[in-house]
Amino acid sequence: MDWLIAARALGLWASNEIEIYAQSSIAGIGGGGIVSAVWVLTAEIVEVKHRAKWSQALSVTWSCSAIAGPLIGGLFSGWFSLHPKNDR
């Protein structure tokens, strides 16, 4: 988790696009590690006969979050923008 937080913190002080791309790459690697860790831990914890059920639950969770996350993020960014509104 520290890896992800550090990479995002570096992005706050990026002065050009190359630095933003670099920190996004680092954060992406950390995010991929989290996904892999979830699957590995599930395989270690869950019994073999119940593993298919848990794998299905994880797949559904990742699929729903991949669809809902950008939609909710887009709504929030539209409603709560940091840019000043022009009320003319």
C-alpha positions, 0 to 999 in steps of 0.5 A: 500500500505504501508503494501506491501512496508514494507513487500518487504523492509523487504525481502531486508535484509533477511539473510536466507530463512525463513525470505524471506518466512515470508516477502513473506507471509506478502506481499501476504496477502497485495496483496490479500487485494488489489484484494478484495478492487478492487472488493468491490469498484467496487460493491459499485460504479457501478450500479446493472444493469452494475455490470456484465459487470464490473465484466467481465472486471475485470476478463479479466484484472486479467486473462491477467495479470496473464499470461502476468506478468510472461512472461514479467518478465521472458523476463526482467530477461533474458535480464537485469540480475544483474549477471556479464556475462562471456565473455570467 
